Amino acid sequence: CYSPCGKLSFGQWGQGYGHAPQSEEARDFCCPTPPVQPEACSSGPVARALYTEAVHRLCPSVYAFAYDDGVGLAQCPAPLCQ
């Protein structure tokens, strides 16, 4: 099962299309920053994809796409992680 970004950007194993995540074809589904900002990603087509709806319904605590939680991947500041 591929995410919308994975389906558009993976080209190995004869699956997907091999577009770069930043490409015009994939960027609204992969949400690379830049050029896509978190707000645009969360209101874009990936947020309404059937895949996203299924992930939210079946696995409510799992991210379906970048910025699915509204802020993207959280990172711990270096001094706190040591």
Contacts in CASP RR format, 6 or more apart in sequence:
PFRMAT RR
TARGET T0000
AUTHOR 0000-0000-0000
METHOD contacts of the structure
MODEL  1
CYSPCGKLSFGQWGQGYGHAPQSEEARDFCCPTPPVQPEACSSGPVARAL
YTEAVHRLCPSVYAFAYDDGVGLAQCPAPLCQ
1 51 0 8 1.000
2 10 0 8 1.000
2 15 0 8 1.000
2 16 0 8 1.000
3 29 0 8 1.000
3 51 0 8 1.000
3 64 0 8 1.000
3 65 0 8 1.000
4 29 0 8 1.000
4 46 0 8 1.000
4 49 0 8 1.000
4 51 0 8 1.000
4 52 0 8 1.000
4 65 0 8 1.000
5 21 0 8 1.000
5 26 0 8 1.000
5 29 0 8 1.000
5 30 0 8 1.000
5 31 0 8 1.000
5 46 0 8 1.000
5 65 0 8 1.000
5 66 0 8 1.000
6 16 0 8 1.000
6 30 0 8 1.000
7 15 0 8 1.000
7 16 0 8 1.000
7 17 0 8 1.000
8 16 0 8 1.000
8 17 0 8 1.000
8 18 0 8 1.000
8 19 0 8 1.000
8 25 0 8 1.000
8 26 0 8 1.000
8 29 0 8 1.000
8 30 0 8 1.000
9 16 0 8 1.000
9 17 0 8 1.000
9 18 0 8 1.000
9 19 0 8 1.000
9 20 0 8 1.000
9 21 0 8 1.000
9 26 0 8 1.000
9 30 0 8 1.000
10 16 0 8 1.000
10 18 0 8 1.000
11 17 0 8 1.000
11 18 0 8 1.000
17 25 0 8 1.000
17 26 0 8 1.000
19 25 0 8 1.000
19 26 0 8 1.000
20 26 0 8 1.000
21 27 0 8 1.000
21 30 0 8 1.000
21 32 0 8 1.000
22 30 0 8 1.000
22 32 0 8 1.000
22 35 0 8 1.000
27 35 0 8 1.000
27 36 0 8 1.000
28 36 0 8 1.000
28 41 0 8 1.000
28 44 0 8 1.000
28 45 0 8 1.000
28 46 0 8 1.000
29 45 0 8 1.000
29 46 0 8 1.000
29 49 0 8 1.000
29 65 0 8 1.000
30 36 0 8 1.000
30 66 0 8 1.000
31 38 0 8 1.000
31 40 0 8 1.000
31 41 0 8 1.000
31 46 0 8 1.000
31 65 0 8 1.000
31 66 0 8 1.000
31 67 0 8 1.000
32 66 0 8 1.000
33 66 0 8 1.000
38 67 0 8 1.000
38 70 0 8 1.000
38 71 0 8 1.000
38 72 0 8 1.000
41 47 0 8 1.000
41 65 0 8 1.000
41 66 0 8 1.000
41 67 0 8 1.000
42 67 0 8 1.000
42 68 0 8 1.000
42 70 0 8 1.000
46 52 0 8 1.000
46 64 0 8 1.000
46 65 0 8 1.000
47 65 0 8 1.000
47 68 0 8 1.000
49 64 0 8 1.000
49 65 0 8 1.000
51 64 0 8 1.000
52 64 0 8 1.000
52 65 0 8 1.000
52 68 0 8 1.000
55 62 0 8 1.000
55 63 0 8 1.000
55 64 0 8 1.000
56 64 0 8 1.000
63 69 0 8 1.000
63 72 0 8 1.000
66 72 0 8 1.000
66 73 0 8 1.000
END
